[in-house]
Every structure is written in structure tokens, then in C-alpha cells.
Amino acid sequence: MHRIALSLVLVASLALAGCGPQLQALQTAVKFGTASIANPVTKERLRTIEDAVTVLFVGLNTWRDLCEAGAINETCKQQIRTVQIYTIQVKPYLFQLRRFVRQNDQVNAVVVFNQLTDLIGTIRAKGAEGGQNLGGGL
């Protein structure tokens, strides 16, 4: 209970301080939590992160479509290129995570899960810098 209260206070203080990208990353960490041996990566947690990746890529595709149509700012192409540096890393991490969960290799699954969670937070933060909500409501 104390963790939840502390999280809410921290989120509120970051929002007031104008730390949008950091807030996006923190929201991602709060949503998925961190994996550990005591908090293993189950098939349900894998499904949750796969759903988040699906929503993330729908948001990215919409952003690209709006950019190509000229419906948003002129710097959107450069912003999207910046985000693509991170998005190309998602597929290999997801592939590895699926394999580790299937093999019940929790040590490696925990490492990859936490890296993927951080990567999703980074992508959301970069999208927020470009004025796009890439699934922050998950």
C-alpha cells in the first residue's frame, strides 16, 4: 500500500515539474512492474506486454500516417526516425522473451522482460516529446 501511495506522489510531483518523458517511462514501469525471481514472467505477463507492444505499434503507425498526410508538425519525420532506433529492438526482445517463458528460463526471462519494459517506456517518452500518446493509457 505504501508503494502505491509513494508511486502516486512521485508521479504527481514529476507531472508538476514538467518531466513529461520521464513521467511516460515511470508510468510504463508502474504498469508492468519489474520482473524478478520472486515476481516471475508468467504467460499472463507475457501476454500483457505483447498487448502493450501491439497498442504501441498501432500508435506508431497512426503517427506515421498522420505525418505522411501532413496533418501534424513538420518535424514529425525526424521525430519518427528517432523513435525507429528503439522500435527495431522490440521484435528481437519479444522473440527472446517468448522463448525464455516457453522454456521456463526465469533468469533470462526476467532480464529480457525488464529490458523490454524499459524500451517501451523509452519509445513512449520519445513519442511524448513529439506530442504523441503512444498507448500511455495502458
C-alpha positions in Angstrom: 0.0 0.0 0.0 2.8 2.3 0.8 4.4 1.7 -2.6 1.2 2.7 -4.4 1.0 5.9 -2.4 4.6 6.7 -3.0 4.2 6.0 -6.7 1.2 8.3 -6.9 3.1 11.1 -5.1 6.1 10.6 -7.3 4.0 10.7 -10.5 2.3 13.8 -9.3 5.5 15.6 -8.4 7.1 14.7 -11.8 4.0 16.0 -13.6 4.2 19.2 -11.8 7.9 19.5 -12.5 7.2 19.3 -16.3 9.1 16.0 -16.7 6.9 14.5 -19.5 9.3 11.9 -21.0 10.4 10.8 -17.5 6.8 10.5 -16.5 6.0 8.3 -19.5 8.8 5.9 -18.6 7.7 5.9 -15.0 4.1 5.1 -16.0 5.4 2.2 -18.0 7.4 0.8 -15.1 4.4 1.2 -12.8 2.1 -0.6 -15.3 4.2 -3.6 -15.9 6.3 -3.6 -12.7 9.7 -5.1 -12.7 10.3 -8.8 -13.0 12.4 -10.7 -10.5 12.8 -14.3 -9.4 10.2 -13.5 -6.7 8.0 -11.9 -9.4 8.5 -14.3 -12.4 7.5 -13.7 -16.0 4.4 -15.8 -16.5 2.4 -16.4 -19.7 -0.1 -13.8 -18.5 2.6 -11.2 -18.0 4.0 -12.1 -21.4 0.5 -11.6 -22.9 0.2 -8.2 -21.2 3.5 -7.0 -22.6 2.6 -8.4 -26.1 -0.7 -6.4 -25.9 1.2 -3.3 -24.9 3.5 -3.7 -27.9 0.5 -4.1 -30.2 -1.1 -0.9 -28.9 2.3 0.8 -29.1 2.8 -0.1 -32.8 -0.8 0.9 -33.6 0.0 4.3 -32.2 3.3 4.5 -34.1 1.6 3.6 -37.4 -1.1 6.2 -36.8 1.6 8.8 -36.1 3.4 7.9 -39.3 0.1 8.1 -41.3 -0.7 11.5 -39.9 2.8 12.7 -40.6 2.7 11.5 -44.2 -0.7 13.2 -44.6 0.8 16.5 -43.4 -1.7 16.6 -40.5 0.9 17.3 -37.8 4.1 19.3 -37.3 6.8 19.5 -40.0 9.4 17.9 -37.8 7.5 14.7 -37.4 9.6 12.7 -39.9 12.7 13.3 -37.9 10.9 12.5 -34.7 9.7 9.2 -36.1 13.2 8.4 -37.3 14.5 9.0 -33.8 11.9 6.6 -32.4 12.6 3.9 -35.0 16.1 3.5 -33.5 14.3 2.0 -30.5 11.4 0.2 -32.2 13.6 -2.1 -34.2 14.9 -3.5 -31.0 11.4 -4.6 -29.8 10.9 -7.6 -32.1 14.2 -9.4 -31.1 13.5 -8.8 -27.4 9.9 -10.1 -27.7 11.2 -13.2 -29.6 13.7 -13.9 -26.8 11.1 -13.3 -24.1 8.7 -15.8 -25.7 11.4 -18.4 -25.9 12.5 -18.0 -22.3 9.0 -18.1 -21.0 8.3 -21.2 -23.0 11.4 -22.9 -21.7 10.7 -21.5 -18.1 14.1 -19.9 -18.1 13.2 -17.3 -15.5 16.7 -15.8 -15.0 16.9 -14.8 -18.7 13.2 -14.0 -19.0 13.4 -11.5 -16.1 16.4 -9.8 -17.7 14.7 -9.5 -21.1 11.3 -8.5 -19.6 12.9 -5.6 -17.8 14.8 -4.5 -20.9 11.6 -4.7 -22.9 9.7 -2.7 -20.3 12.4 0.0 -20.3 12.4 0.0 -24.1 8.6 0.5 -24.2 9.0 3.4 -21.7 11.7 5.0 -23.9 9.5 4.7 -27.0 6.5 6.2 -25.2 8.7 9.0 -23.9 10.1 9.8 -27.3 6.6 9.8 -28.7 5.5 12.2 -25.9 8.4 14.5 -26.9 6.9 14.6 -30.4 3.4 15.3 -29.0 2.1 11.8 -29.5 0.4 9.5 -26.9 1.7 6.0 -27.9 -0.5 4.0 -25.6 0.2 5.7 -22.3 -3.2 4.7 -21.0 -2.4 1.1 -20.6 
